[in-house]
C-alpha cells in the first residue's frame, strides 16, 4: 500500500457523529449533490448510484431537487463537532 497505510480509513477520511436531524439532512444533501459538484453529472437525478432516487420515491426530496439551484452546504461541514 502506498504511504504504508494499513488501516481501513485513509488519512483524508475521518468519523463524524450525526448530531441531529438537521445535521443528517445537511450531510445527505452534501452526498447527493457531490457528483454534480465534481462535474460527474449535470443534476443529481442523473447519477445512478445514490440513495437520492429512494429519497425521491419516499417523498423525502421533491422530484426536481436541486435541478435549478444547488443546496446550501456549509464549507466546514466536516469540521463541526
Secondary structure in CASP SS format (residue, H / E / C, confidence):
PFRMAT SS
TARGET T0000
AUTHOR 0000-0000-0000
METHOD secondary structure of the structure
MODEL  1
X C 1.00
X H 1.00
X H 1.00
X H 1.00
X C 1.00
X C 1.00
X C 1.00
X C 1.00
X C 1.00
X C 1.00
X C 1.00
X C 1.00
X C 1.00
X C 1.00
X C 1.00
X C 1.00
X C 1.00
X C 1.00
X C 1.00
X C 1.00
X H 1.00
X H 1.00
X H 1.00
X H 1.00
X H 1.00
X H 1.00
X H 1.00
X H 1.00
X H 1.00
X H 1.00
X H 1.00
X H 1.00
X H 1.00
X H 1.00
X H 1.00
X H 1.00
X H 1.00
X C 1.00
X C 1.00
X C 1.00
X C 1.00
X C 1.00
X C 1.00
X H 1.00
X H 1.00
X H 1.00
X C 1.00
X C 1.00
X C 1.00
X C 1.00
X C 1.00
X H 1.00
X H 1.00
X H 1.00
X H 1.00
X H 1.00
X H 1.00
X C 1.00
X C 1.00
X C 1.00
X C 1.00
X C 1.00
X C 1.00
X C 1.00
X C 1.00
X C 1.00
X C 1.00
X C 1.00
X C 1.00
X C 1.00
X C 1.00
X C 1.00
X C 1.00
X C 1.00
X C 1.00
X C 1.00
X C 1.00
X C 1.00
X C 1.00
X C 1.00
X C 1.00
END
